Every structure is written in C-alpha cells, then in structure tokens.
Amino acid sequence: MEKKTGGKSIGLGHLLQTIILLVAVLSLFYTAWRVERSEYNSTIRAAGFEALQKLGQLQLMVDYAHYDGDREKGNPITGWAYVLYLRDLGAFFSEGAVQVEIQYLFGQWEAKWSGLNDRVVVETITEQIKRARQAVLLELKHLH
C-alpha cells in the first residue's frame, strides 16, 4: 500500500521497517548500557562488602591493641595490611566520599599507627573508620 502525500509516495511498509530497525538499534544500545551498569554495580557491591569487612577487622585490631594490649591480635603490621588493602579497594569506587574517607584513613593510620596505646589516637582512628564505613554504606545504598 502506498499513500500519496503532496505528490510524493511514502511506502508504509518502508516506514514500518524503518521504525522496527530504529527500535531494534535502540534496544541494543539500552541492553549494552544496562549490562555495563549491572557489571559496575556488581563490582562496587563486591568492593563495598569487602571494604566493610576489612574496616571491621581493622577496628577489631585497633581495639585489641589499645584495650587489651594484645600484641598478637592487635599487631600494627596487620593494621598496615588492612589499610593498604582498603586503599587499593578505594580505587574501585567512583571518585567521591568513599575514596576520600579511605585515603584520609590511610593518612591517619600512616601518621598515628605507633600511638595505639594513646586514647586520643585510638579515638581519631576509630572515628575515621566509622566515617569510611558510612561512606561505603551510602555508596552501596545508592546503587541502581
């Protein structure tokens, strides 16, 4: 069937085929975007849960070092392993609060790790661990 409009013929079949092709191409782009977004969310989710676990372990290590004086469970060398790992995990997060808070935690640890017997140092590090945890939780909450 053809429709005449102003002296020009438009084939409805051609118009329908063009619309179908356009829908197919748009669907392909949307699917690719959605797969990429899902992969990003999966990566952030895994990094987030790992970061939360390491932040908890770091807090436990700090508590053992300060409150129990346990040099085995509260070994600052173990703390270094945690903060270095956390700093590496921070690279998986988009630039924002998580990276900032983890980097700040690393700086606090680097400057104060040797003072784990000092209450003020422990409170400072503990506060920064809490801030990093809150940033990670907020990032996880906002995944699509």
CYANA upper distance limits for C-alpha pairs under 8 A (distance plus 0.5 A):
  1 MET  CA     11 GLY  CA      7.12
  1 MET  CA     12 LEU  CA      7.05
  1 MET  CA     13 GLY  CA      8.06
  2 GLU  CA      9 SER  CA      6.76
  2 GLU  CA     10 ILE  CA      6.42
  2 GLU  CA     11 GLY  CA      5.36
  2 GLU  CA     12 LEU  CA      6.69
  3 LYS  CA      9 SER  CA      6.24
  3 LYS  CA     10 ILE  CA      6.12
  3 LYS  CA     11 GLY  CA      7.13
  3 LYS  CA     12 LEU  CA      7.77
  4 LYS  CA      8 LYS  CA      6.18
  4 LYS  CA      9 SER  CA      5.21
  4 LYS  CA     10 ILE  CA      7.10
  5 THR  CA      9 SER  CA      6.79
  5 THR  CA     10 ILE  CA      7.98
 10 ILE  CA     14 HIS  CA      8.30
 10 ILE  CA     15 LEU  CA      8.14
 11 GLY  CA     15 LEU  CA      6.86
 12 LEU  CA     16 LEU  CA      6.57
 13 GLY  CA     17 GLN  CA      6.64
 14 HIS  CA     18 THR  CA      6.62
 15 LEU  CA     19 ILE  CA      6.76
 16 LEU  CA     20 ILE  CA      6.67
 17 GLN  CA     21 LEU  CA      6.61
 18 THR  CA     22 LEU  CA      6.62
 19 ILE  CA     23 VAL  CA      6.68
 20 ILE  CA     24 ALA  CA      6.65
 21 LEU  CA     25 VAL  CA      6.69
 22 LEU  CA     26 LEU  CA      6.64
 23 VAL  CA     27 SER  CA      6.49
 24 ALA  CA     28 LEU  CA      6.71
 25 VAL  CA     29 PHE  CA      6.85
 26 LEU  CA     30 TYR  CA      6.63
 27 SER  CA     31 THR  CA      6.52
 28 LEU  CA     32 ALA  CA      6.69
 29 PHE  CA     33 TRP  CA      6.66
 30 TYR  CA     34 ARG  CA      6.52
 31 THR  CA     35 VAL  CA      6.61
 32 ALA  CA     36 GLU  CA      6.71
 33 TRP  CA     37 ARG  CA      6.60
 34 ARG  CA     38 SER  CA      6.54
 35 VAL  CA     39 GLU  CA      6.66
 36 GLU  CA     40 TYR  CA      6.72
 37 ARG  CA     41 ASN  CA      6.63
 38 SER  CA     42 SER  CA      6.57
 39 GLU  CA     43 THR  CA      6.68
 40 TYR  CA     44 ILE  CA      6.67
 41 ASN  CA     45 ARG  CA      6.42
 41 ASN  CA    143 LEU  CA      6.68
 41 ASN  CA    144 HIS  CA      7.63
 42 SER  CA     46 ALA  CA      6.67
 43 THR  CA     47 ALA  CA      6.61
 43 THR  CA     92 PHE  CA      8.00
 44 ILE  CA     48 GLY  CA      6.28
 44 ILE  CA     92 PHE  CA      7.10
 44 ILE  CA     93 PHE  CA      6.85
 44 ILE  CA    140 LEU  CA      7.88
 45 ARG  CA     49 PHE  CA      6.70
 45 ARG  CA    140 LEU  CA      6.78
 46 ALA  CA     50 GLU  CA      6.67
 47 ALA  CA     51 ALA  CA      6.47
 47 ALA  CA     89 LEU  CA      6.69
 47 ALA  CA     92 PHE  CA      7.39
 47 ALA  CA     93 PHE  CA      8.47
 48 GLY  CA     52 LEU  CA      6.65
 48 GLY  CA    136 VAL  CA      6.42
 48 GLY  CA    137 LEU  CA      8.06
 48 GLY  CA    139 GLU  CA      8.50
 48 GLY  CA    140 LEU  CA      7.21
 49 PHE  CA     53 GLN  CA      6.72
 50 GLU  CA     54 LYS  CA      6.75
 51 ALA  CA     55 LEU  CA      6.49
 51 ALA  CA     86 LEU  CA      6.59
 51 ALA  CA     89 LEU  CA      7.33
 51 ALA  CA    136 VAL  CA      8.07
 52 LEU  CA     56 GLY  CA      6.68
 52 LEU  CA    133 ARG  CA      6.70
 52 LEU  CA    136 VAL  CA      7.75
 53 GLN  CA     57 GLN  CA      6.80
 54 LYS  CA     58 LEU  CA      6.51
 54 LYS  CA     82 TYR  CA      6.58
 54 LYS  CA     86 LEU  CA      7.53
 55 LEU  CA     59 GLN  CA      6.67
 55 LEU  CA     82 TYR  CA      8.05
 55 LEU  CA     86 LEU  CA      8.26
 55 LEU  CA    129 ILE  CA      6.82
 55 LEU  CA    132 ALA  CA      8.40
 55 LEU  CA    133 ARG  CA      7.48
 56 GLY  CA     60 LEU  CA      6.71
 57 GLN  CA     61 MET  CA      6.63
 57 GLN  CA     82 TYR  CA      8.23
 58 LEU  CA     62 VAL  CA      6.68
 58 LEU  CA     79 GLY  CA      6.39
 58 LEU  CA     82 TYR  CA      6.69
 58 LEU  CA     83 VAL  CA      8.23
 59 GLN  CA     63 ASP  CA      6.65
 59 GLN  CA    126 THR  CA      7.12
 59 GLN  CA    129 ILE  CA      7.55
 60 LEU  CA     64 TYR  CA      6.66
 60 LEU  CA     74 GLY  CA      8.34
 61 MET  CA     65 ALA  CA      6.66
 61 MET  CA     73 LYS  CA      6.51
 61 MET  CA     74 GLY  CA      5.02
 61 MET  CA     75 ASN  CA      7.45
 61 MET  CA     76 PRO  CA      8.30
 61 MET  CA     78 THR  CA      8.24
 61 MET  CA     79 GLY  CA      7.28
 62 VAL  CA     66 HIS  CA      6.62
 62 VAL  CA     74 GLY  CA      6.48
 62 VAL  CA     76 PRO  CA      8.47
 62 VAL  CA     79 GLY  CA      8.20
 62 VAL  CA    116 LEU  CA      7.39
 62 VAL  CA    122 VAL  CA      7.54
 62 VAL  CA    126 THR  CA      8.46
 63 ASP  CA     67 TYR  CA      6.02
 63 ASP  CA     68 ASP  CA      7.70
 63 ASP  CA     74 GLY  CA      7.66
 64 TYR  CA     68 ASP  CA      5.48
 64 TYR  CA     69 GLY  CA      6.67
 64 TYR  CA     70 ASP  CA      6.02
 64 TYR  CA     71 ARG  CA      8.34
 64 TYR  CA     73 LYS  CA      6.51
 64 TYR  CA     74 GLY  CA      5.16
 65 ALA  CA     69 GLY  CA      5.30
 65 ALA  CA     70 ASP  CA      5.84
 65 ALA  CA     71 ARG  CA      6.70
 65 ALA  CA     73 LYS  CA      7.59
 65 ALA  CA     74 GLY  CA      4.39
 65 ALA  CA     75 ASN  CA      7.20
 65 ALA  CA     76 PRO  CA      8.39
 65 ALA  CA    116 LEU  CA      6.88
 65 ALA  CA    117 ASN  CA      7.57
 66 HIS  CA     70 ASP  CA      8.41
 66 HIS  CA     74 GLY  CA      8.13
 66 HIS  CA    116 LEU  CA      6.09
 66 HIS  CA    117 ASN  CA      5.50
 66 HIS  CA    118 ASP  CA      7.97
 66 HIS  CA    119 ARG  CA      8.21
 66 HIS  CA    122 VAL  CA      7.72
 69 GLY  CA     74 GLY  CA      7.71
 69 GLY  CA    117 ASN  CA      8.35
 70 ASP  CA     74 GLY  CA      5.84
 70 ASP  CA     75 ASN  CA      8.17
 71 ARG  CA     75 ASN  CA      5.62
 74 GLY  CA     78 THR  CA      8.21
 75 ASN  CA     79 GLY  CA      7.26
 76 PRO  CA     80 TRP  CA      6.76
 76 PRO  CA    113 TRP  CA      7.17
 76 PRO  CA    114 SER  CA      8.07
 77 ILE  CA     81 ALA  CA      7.05
 78 THR  CA     82 TYR  CA      6.95
 79 GLY  CA     83 VAL  CA      6.76
 80 TRP  CA     84 LEU  CA      6.50
 80 TRP  CA    109 TRP  CA      8.42
 81 ALA  CA     85 TYR  CA      6.58
 82 TYR  CA     86 LEU  CA      6.55
 83 VAL  CA     87 ARG  CA      6.53
 83 VAL  CA    105 LEU  CA      8.02
 83 VAL  CA    106 PHE  CA      6.29
 83 VAL  CA    109 TRP  CA      8.03
 84 LEU  CA     88 ASP  CA      6.83
 84 LEU  CA    106 PHE  CA      7.88
 85 TYR  CA     89 LEU  CA      6.71
 86 LEU  CA     90 GLY  CA      6.60
 86 LEU  CA    102 ILE  CA      7.22
 87 ARG  CA     91 ALA  CA      7.61
 87 ARG  CA     99 GLN  CA      8.38
 87 ARG  CA    102 ILE  CA      6.56
 87 ARG  CA    103 GLN  CA      6.79
 87 ARG  CA    106 PHE  CA      7.40
 88 ASP  CA     92 PHE  CA      8.37
 89 LEU  CA     93 PHE  CA      8.12
 90 GLY  CA     98 VAL  CA      7.10
 90 GLY  CA     99 GLN  CA      5.54
 90 GLY  CA    102 ILE  CA      7.01
 90 GLY  CA    103 GLN  CA      8.35
 91 ALA  CA     99 GLN  CA      7.41
 93 PHE  CA     98 VAL  CA      7.27
 93 PHE  CA     99 GLN  CA      7.15
 94 SER  CA     99 GLN  CA      8.15
 95 GLU  CA     99 GLN  CA      6.62
 95 GLU  CA    100 VAL  CA      8.40
 96 GLY  CA    100 VAL  CA      6.77
 97 ALA  CA    101 GLU  CA      6.42
 97 ALA  CA    135 ALA  CA      6.27
 98 VAL  CA    102 ILE  CA      6.51
 98 VAL  CA    132 ALA  CA      6.82
 98 VAL  CA    135 ALA  CA      5.59
 98 VAL  CA    136 VAL  CA      6.23
 98 VAL  CA    139 GLU  CA      7.99
 99 GLN  CA    103 GLN  CA      6.44
100 VAL  CA    104 TYR  CA      6.55
101 GLU  CA    105 LEU  CA      6.56
101 GLU  CA    128 GLN  CA      7.76
101 GLU  CA    131 ARG  CA      7.07
101 GLU  CA    132 ALA  CA      5.52
101 GLU  CA    135 ALA  CA      7.71
102 ILE  CA    106 PHE  CA      6.68
102 ILE  CA    132 ALA  CA      6.30
103 GLN  CA    107 GLY  CA      6.79
104 TYR  CA    108 GLN  CA      6.63
104 TYR  CA    128 GLN  CA      8.06
105 LEU  CA    109 TRP  CA      6.53
105 LEU  CA    125 ILE  CA      7.61
105 LEU  CA    128 GLN  CA      6.17
105 LEU  CA    129 ILE  CA      7.23
105 LEU  CA    132 ALA  CA      7.99
106 PHE  CA    110 GLU  CA      6.47
107 GLY  CA    111 ALA  CA      6.66
108 GLN  CA    112 LYS  CA      6.43
108 GLN  CA    113 TRP  CA      8.29
108 GLN  CA    124 THR  CA      8.35
108 GLN  CA    125 ILE  CA      7.06
108 GLN  CA    128 GLN  CA      8.45
109 TRP  CA    113 TRP  CA      5.53
109 TRP  CA    125 ILE  CA      7.38
112 LYS  CA    116 LEU  CA      7.95
112 LYS  CA    121 VAL  CA      6.98
115 GLY  CA    121 VAL  CA      6.64
115 GLY  CA    122 VAL  CA      8.31
116 LEU  CA    121 VAL  CA      6.75
116 LEU  CA    122 VAL  CA      6.29
117 ASN  CA    121 VAL  CA      8.34
117 ASN  CA    122 VAL  CA      8.02
118 ASP  CA    122 VAL  CA      6.84
119 ARG  CA    123 GLU  CA      6.61
120 VAL  CA    124 THR  CA      6.62
121 VAL  CA    125 ILE  CA      6.70
122 VAL  CA    126 THR  CA      6.38
123 GLU  CA    127 GLU  CA      6.47
124 THR  CA    128 GLN  CA      6.83
125 ILE  CA    129 ILE  CA      6.69
126 THR  CA    130 LYS  CA      6.77
127 GLU  CA    131 ARG  CA      6.76
128 GLN  CA    132 ALA  CA      6.63
129 ILE  CA    133 ARG  CA      6.66
130 LYS  CA    134 GLN  CA      6.67
131 ARG  CA    135 ALA  CA      6.74
132 ALA  CA    136 VAL  CA      6.75
133 ARG  CA    137 LEU  CA      6.62
134 GLN  CA    138 LEU  CA      6.59
135 ALA  CA    139 GLU  CA      6.69
136 VAL  CA    140 LEU  CA      6.71
137 LEU  CA    141 LYS  CA      6.59
138 LEU  CA    142 HIS  CA      6.85
139 GLU  CA    143 LEU  CA      7.21
